Structures are given as structure tokens and as C-alpha cells.
Amino acid sequence: MRYEIRVEGHMSETLARLFPELDHVVMSGQTVLFGPIVDDAHLYGLLARCQSLGLRVVEMRQLPE
Amino acid sequence: MAESDDIPPGPGSPHADPLGDPFLRTRFALPARPATFLRRARLVHHLDQALRTPLTMVNGAAGAGKTLLVADWAAGLRHPVVWLSLDPSLGGPGMFWAHLLQALRTHGVPVADGVGTPADAGRVPHTLLTGLAAQLGTDGDELTVVLDEYDRIGTPEVAEQLEFVLHHAGPGLHVVLVTRTEPLLPLHRYRASGAITEIRNAELAFTPEETVALLRRHGLRLSVQAAAALVERTGGWAAGLRLCALAAQEHLDPEAYLKEFEAGHSAVADFLLAEVLKRQPSATQDLLLRVSVLERFCPDLANELTGRGDAEAILAGLHRENAFVEDLGHGWYRLHPLFREILRAHLRERSAELEPRLHLRAAHWLGRSGHLPEMLTHGAAAGEWDLTAGALVDDLAIGQLFTGLRTGHLVDLFSGMDPAAASPAADLVRVARDLSRGDLDHALARLGPVRERLAAAGPGGTAAGRLGCALLEALAARVTGSPQRAEDAVRTARELQHELPADLLDKHPELSALLLTHLGSARLWAGDLDEARAALTTVAATTGAATALPRADALELLALIDHLDGRPATAERKASAALAETDRYGLAEGAGTGLGRVVLAAVAVERDDLTEARDLLDGTPGPAVHDPVTAAGRSLATARLLLARGRARAALEAAEPVVPAAVRSPWQRVHTAQVASSAHLAEGRPDLATKVLEQLGGEHPVLAVAAARARLAAGDPDAALGLLDPAGTVVGAGPAVLVRATLLRAQAAHTAGDTATARRLVAQAVAEARHERLRRPFREAGPWIGPYLADAPAMGPGRGALPFPVEPLSGRERDVLLRLAQMMSTEDIAADLYVSVNTVKTHLKSVYRKLAVNRRNDAVRRARELDLL
């Protein structure tokens, strides 16, 4: 399955490197992280990673295959 | 700020550091507030409500200022405050409660020793929870327990256990959870009853006025309007505002700088941290990036990572400015968790290859300073497996891969071991892992070569390695049923122990206990029961959490010896003692061999309690240690149960040995032959019954009795009496054997028409059996015994069941029964009596057995009939 996670603010390249498994694109005050998610554990792990980096998640959705 | 920041000195108290973890004190320390900390009265007032509710939750994003708020508030309290900072290594219930106990004791809250100690990282004895609940917050004592970073342990069991303690503790106990995520507690119930104080993210957010005050502490003057814009941009987020202040401080025109920041779209912490970092002197930047690999650090450790000597001054300065670094007291610091994550990202960006080298340096420093658990973590993170395994082995901690609070953590840690690690220590760890998984083939294939490599290395420096190897040899000997190999391993271990420092050996009592238990099991297998008893009794006499698992293991083996001797009551006592140890230290069921339950099942068969026996055998988890003793004990108990239920053919199959072992076990063969002989008799084949016994040959009370029985069934009472008569063959045997011998002599007299002798002998057998509550031998005897039993003294008329009078209930069983009559649930009874649920179940079972019922309603009814209530 593929997901996209939108977080508030423009993320630096340094920080984006902490999500090596995802691509990212910066747009209109947000950063969109997207890519394949292995399972639920991976998904919750990503959310926890956002939280521990002080990123505010504004949207998260599954992408059509 | 109050003086209560200082925790009382830990060392010196009898409970100092039971886990051998020198990092404990930094977990128990109230974090110091930096000079720029802003106390916010509205939050302090709200937190004061915490003293009126059992539970308080301070819940907010990383960097929302939760920890410092609670630390500041708690420092001003007049009653004792217990502080515990959590991290994932404390996620297992055993680790969590062991640390909470230690935190209570460190902060001077008395906890009775009777409460117990967890001995398994993943489990906690229920008695510990009930005991704690009974002591905390009672008799007007007020106590606040702060669990900081509660979100870092995601274990649902801990939440349930915490809920239990909160529910049953006195009204003076207040638990404050500081967490990023909502805990798995039934919060709605607390809310509905007004039993919770909640401070959430929105309330933690800074108002514009507070922002003005905060920035003033950093030497910045800002209008309320400008502050409002900043609050808008950062959401009033404490960490964001702090970084704003630090970044703007360095600017010529801070207000203009902040305006520019407000207009931007960067992720707040990401951008600001980079800004603040790049303004630090390069030595400071370097230090911050390097220590980001550490959970906690002191200046000396930081110097080790930078290769310079300036850490003390830099860290003090950073803490003073409230930049990144938190002071844990006693010269230890940590990075704010949020900043640590981002700093690690910067470290990786600047030099990715540096990270493993930093872990390695940290591992060396930690190893030198005696911090083994942290050393292992960093050694593993550095990918230096030879070093890491070597440290474990040199510390004689290899036994902890089998037993103790750290087992799970160590097994996880080494599960990632690189196959390229080739040192003997790495191989020892692999053998230990294989053995604990029951992968005998791999373990044995590795063990020989590693032993030779260690021996080739010659004396000096390898004593610890060879001792670790001897332990694994002893275990391998046990599971392969090789007594000689076990004796050799233990002798080698004894010699090596003289070469090692006594204080190191004293640190690891589990090592000797494991060695002797394995030796005892191997001796038992070989039929050397007295020598086995000697080794096992030594282990059974140990105390403390470190040896809890081998102790329970040894008690179970001792129970089997008593059972084999035909002494069910003693066997039952020892098996129950083993289960009590399991219960008391919260060991996992199935952490050992499960032999205790097998022995209890065998005893239940002797007492003709077949349902109980089946439940015990069905409920025995697959053994974690696969040894032939347990396998044989289990086959025999299963076969005897099947025999008792009239399934002779199935019993024959079940008794067949499926146990690969180096030597044959005399008792296993004797008892298997006895079962086979009984099965043949049950199917009307006395010839075959005699033949299986003759094939085996040899002298043994069990064999003599079985042979006599077969002869009697074949119509040859003289031969039978000849086997039994110079009672020499059965002298010294236990009651279970003697009662059977007496009954066979009674049967022979009955067959010969000598009813007076038969009556006398049956009465004698009844008297011998009563003490042990043996029933099975009378069932086995056959229909001829009926009239004699009806005549026997103290045996009233019965319908099939042997009518022994009701055995008196113990005081505890009566307590349980009384509560049962009040319709209390098992859990409620456990809480009411301050014992574990398992203990209540054990009492219930014996109440059922004594009253000869199977259900609680029947138990209450029967107890009323008998006037027991």
C-alpha cells in the first residue's frame, strides 16, 4: 500500500533524510511525504517519527495503487 | 526552587541498584529547571488539582514544556515525590515495576520487602501489585508518583497493572503521567467520576503575554502584538518559542528577524534548530552532534566522543542558556528528546560514517566505567559484535541470556548479530541462543570448535570465556542426557572459578545455580538420584531474584525424584514450592521445563483425581528447555493417566520412549516397563506382562511389585509372594510402592481363602495410604477388595468412590471459600486477600478437591451441607 502524509511547514533536506523510505515534495506551506508503506506497524512508526521530530501532521491518506 | 531536587544518596541503602544499572539515578532525578524557565501560574494552579485526583495526565506534543512544568510543580510539593523517567528498555512489565520499586526506595518511600521483586523482564508477580497497592497512599500518607515520558513504553499490560494499583491503592496516591500520547487507561471512566486532572496541548501553549515574559528572560523585548504573531506562527509551542529566542538573540535586530521567520513557511523546529546550531561555536556544534548518539551523558563521556576536554564548560553554558541540554543532576545531562532527534539528522548529513565510530567510542568508555548494559547497546549499534559479545562473556553475564530481568533485552540485542563476528565469545552467544531456542543440532555443532579454540588460547585472559563455555556444556549435557559430560563441565567450571575475581563471581549467582541445576538434571537422568538430590538441594536453598528460575527448575526436579521414590505428598510439596517461586517472581509459565505441573499431574493420578491430572497435563505449556527428564516424566504421567482411564493400548504407546539421549535412564526404563506390564494385565495378557519385566531384568521395588502383580494375575500366588516376601526388595521404597505391595499380599491371602490376613493387610494398606491420600492402588487392586474396604476401620459405606473423610480445609482455603460464598469473583478475592489470582485459583482447586466438587456453586452448597461456612 502507498500513503501520503502531509506535515505543516517546509521540511529541510536534512530532516527529510530521516524518512529515507519516502519521497517528499514541498508545496504551499506543507511538506508531502509519500511512498510505499509495509504495514500498520510501519505507518504508526512513521507517525511516531513525525511526532518525535516536532512535525505537525495535517493529513494522511492511502493512495490508490 | 525547592531543595527537593536532590535525591537522597542511593548507594548504601540495602536496595541500591538491584539491577546493576548505574544509570538508574538519572532516571529518578527531577530535571533541573534552567534559569530561563518561566513558571506559569495558571498551569501550576491547574496542576494543584492533581492532589485531589488519583490520576493526572499532562499530555502534549514533543517540546510542549510538559516535563519542566511538572518538575517545577513537583519540586514545590511538601510530601514525597517519586520521579521515574521511562524509556523503551523499561517497556516490559517486570522492568517497569522493578524500576518503580527502586524509584520509590530511592526517594525514601518505604516499601516492605514482602512485596517481592520481578525476576523476568516481561512479567510482574501479581502479589507485587497487590502488595504495592496495599502500602501506597494509605493511613493519610500523601505520595505523588510522576512517570515522565510515559509514551515511550507502549505496553498495554503496564497500563492495566497501573490501573489495578491506582484502583486499589489508598486515597493519598497520586499518579502523574507525562506523555505525548494518550495512555491505554480507561480515561472515560476517570473523567466520568471526576478522578482525573488533565492538562492537554492547547492549555500548554503559550499565550502572547507569556511569550513576552519568556522572551524577556532571554533578553528580548517584544510587543504583545509581535508576540501574538509569533504565537500564531508556532502555535504557542514552547520548544519553537525557545528556539526563536535563541536564534533571535544572536541577531542585531531580533524583532526584524522574528518577523522574517513569521513570514516563512519552514517547519518550525527543523528550521530554527538549524539556525541556532549554526550560530554556535564550532566546538559546541561538534559536541552537540556527537552526543546525539547518547541517551544520557556526562562531560567525561562527551569528551571521549569529541576527543577534546572542553565538554564540562560547554555543557554548563548550554544548560544555562536553555539550549538543547537538560541537567539530570549528579553531573549527567541529556539532550531534549526533540532536539536529539533533529541533531542526529544533522550528524548523519555531515558525516554518516561517524555514527558507528561514535557508538564504538561510547561503548569503550562505558565498558571501562562499568556500565555493561549501556556498553552492550552501543557496541551493538556500532556493529562491533566481537567486542560486544566479549564484554558480555568477560563480565560472566552470559547466564543472563537464560535467566533474569535482562534476558529478553539481551536476546533481542544479539538477534541482530553479524554472521561475520567470529570470536569465541560471539560463538558462545550463538550457542546460548541456539540452546535457549531448543536448536540442539546447531548448538552442538558450534560448541565443540569453540571449546577447542578457547583451550588453544591457553591460560590467562580466557577464564571467563571458558567458564561461559562450561555453562553451555553443562546445559548441552543436560539436554542430551549425558551425565559424564555434565560432571566434566562442572568440574572445569569449579577450577575456573578459582582463576576469576570473587566480586565478579558474586555478581552472578545465577551462573553457579544454572550449572548445578543442569548437573542435577543430568545425574537424575542417569539414575544417580542421591547425587542429583545433593546438587539440586544446593540450588533450592538459594534466595533472590537472580536465581529464581534455576531455583524453580531445581525444585521441580527434586519433586520428580520424590515422585519416583513413591512419595506423592513430598513430591506435591516441592512441585508447589516451585510453582510458588514462579508466581512470586513473576516468571513466565513455561520459562522452565513445566516439569512441576507434570509431577502434580502424576500425583493427581495416584490420588485418582483424573480430571485434575488431565487439566494439569493439558495446561502444561511446551517446555522452553527440552531435556529428556521432563520428556520421560511427561510420557509416564500421560501413560498412567490413560491406564487409569482404561485405555491400555494408548497408554502403551504413550509410554514408549521418544527421548534421544546419550545414556539410557534406569528409572525411565523401569517405569516404562511397569506401565507396559500393567497395560498387558489390563488387556488380560499376564504372560506378556511378566515378559516385559523379565526382559528388563535387574532389581527395583517398582519392578518387584509389578512382577508380583503379573504372577498373581497368572494364577501363581506363591511366586508373587516370593517376589515380595523377603520384603527386602521393597524396603526403603515410598508409600506408593509399599501400599501396592501390601495390597498384593492381601490379594494373595484372599485368593488362598485366608480372609483374616487379607482383612488385616487391607486395613494396613488403608492406614499407610491415608497420609499420602493414595487412592489409585485400591482402584487397581480389582473387585475382590470391595468387601474388605467396606469393613476397614474409618471407611464408611461408599458408592464406588473411596469414602475417605473430608480433609480439613486450611485457613486460607476457608478464607477463599467464605468469599466465594459472597459471590466474589476470583480477581476480587485476590485483591481482597492481597494474593495473586493464580494463588486464589490454587486454593480453589484444593477446596474443590477436598469437597469433591468441580464448580464454585457446588463448592458453596457442599460447604454449607458440611457446616464449613
Interface residues (C-beta under 8 A of the other chain):
Chain A: V7 E8 G9 H10 M11 S12 E13 T14 L15 R17 L18 S28 G29 T31 Q51 S52 L53 G54 L55 R56
Chain B: A61 A62 G63 R180 T181 G235 W237 A239 G240 G264 H265 S266 A267 V268 A269 D270 F271 A274 P337 L338 E341 I342 R344 A345 H346 R348 E349
